[in-house]
Amino acid sequence: MSNHTTIKNIIHSFNKEIEISSDKSISIRSILLASQAVGVSKISNLLESEDVLNTLKAIKKLGINYSKNSNVYSIHGFGVNGFNIKKNTTIHAGNSGTLARLILGLLVKAKYKIELIGDKSLSKRDFSRVIRPLRLMGANIVCKNNKLPIKIYGTKFLRPIVYNENIGSAQVKSCLILSALNTPGKTIINSKISRNHTELMLKFLKYPIKVVSKKGIDRISVQGLNQFKAFKYKVPGDISSAAFFIVLTLLSKKSRMVIKNVNINKSRIGIITILNKMGANIKLKKMKIYNGEEIADIYVKSKEILNSVNCSPSLNSSAIDEFLIIFLAAAKAKGVSSFKELGEMNKKESKRLDLAVKFLKLIGIKVDRLQNNINIHGNPNLKLSGNFEMKDFLKDHRIFFLSCITALTLGGNWKINDKESINTSFPNFLKTLKTIGAKIN
Ligand code: S3P
């Protein structure tokens, strides 16, 4: 099977109801927490993507067994730090920053040294934001330049800290929360706003964790060395995957879509706020709360002309993985859109801000960039013709998705390499596109 996709036709009008792939952040957290629970947890609707499968492999290597029966994974936990670790264990986190950072928090007390490695993209990413506070807690970490491979040697001498985050990061705060489970006393993390799935899941598990929000800071206190029981969890749909279908619908002619059962946690739905500011009229219906998380169906329809937006940086963290596709909407909007303080985008699976600017220029859009701020000069009449080839984007799944949605809405003959990157977060991406009528080879 070739590892590229060709798209030569824009998508016809559609009116569809779809299910989107399950949430990656929640899938990874549900496995890691099930591995620390006492008893057999049952997780259904788990995302079966590489990042999540690597999480399952990781807990297995640490001595936690699991099995799958129809749609349900059973994970056999033995409590906090109840791993059964063998000498010379290596964990391969693949492409997943979330797995790599979160699991370090669970390994601070490991019986033997563990080596953590990752793929080419992950090996380029910086781990200093977790290494520094973990060392303050007493963790014994050896690595070069704060990058993978990282060796962690368990210690019995952990201490609770008060940690003030400078930059909001769910991966950093979750790593510290997980490390705090192993640490005596009360660990306090004063965190800037970022997705809060770990806190919500631990609250749902009745773990002694407290969050007090004041002036944009969440003061999270975690009382260490407690246990929690095995649980049942059904993973909802991923807004970050839904994002591509939302913009596909907006930019297609006379089309409508309902995306069922998507997680609409407030810390994740910046894309909806931003697109609605641009005139999109996206609606959330059948809202419900499930195990502490908010879920809804997303209703979206075509919008002939979108307006430009002056996007407040206060929305950045709640849309951090969605800016690539938001930029495509801005490229098709009337007027100049501005986005500021987006340096975090360059810390992801690839240097996404740099690549986004390159991509927008490739499709003929004027972009002004001043450091981490960009202005996108939208063109509502934008149509593409001629050949486009996408390669060398560090196999970043979200850049692959962006390229497909661009081809399906703006035209041109596209050859998009590194199709396998979809397996990171959304293995059914192309299949789902085909069910709504996309012609893809
Ligand atoms: C994630 C947190 C985000 C996000 C990433 C997944 C998580 O990063 O970009 O794709 O599951 O915790 P931050 O750590 O910068 O918040």
Residues whose N, C-alpha, C, O or C-beta is under 5 A from the ligand:
A	BS01	S3P	S25 T98 G168 S169 A170 Q171 V172 S194 I320 D321
